């Protein structure tokens, strides 16, 4: 099944990778340093966005990239759930 590129994905592909990395880093740091449930919620929201992006881009990623993304997503979810509990 071939997916056509949506306007949102086209816009995302034009973003500066450094800016995206730094923005994501800021969100992760806010999630890590924010207290309890708020921080966990921020991290879970980030994980949801990353899951969506991973599902959409899964067919075009190399196996090594897929494994690394799954490991990082698992770590993010573990930290988010630990902050919630």
KABELDA-V313262 format. One line per field, one symbol per residue. phi: phi as a letter, one per 40 degrees, with the letter a starting at -180 (. if undefined). psi: psi as a letter, one per 40 degrees, with the letter a starting at -180 (. if undefined). A space follows every 50 residues. Layout:
phi = ???
psi = ???
This chain:
phi = .cbcccdcccccccccdccccccccccccccccccfcccccccccccccc cdcccccdcbccccccccccccccccccccccccc
psi = hhhihidddddddeihddddddddddddddddeiibdddddddddddddd ddddddeddeiidddddddddddddddddddddd.
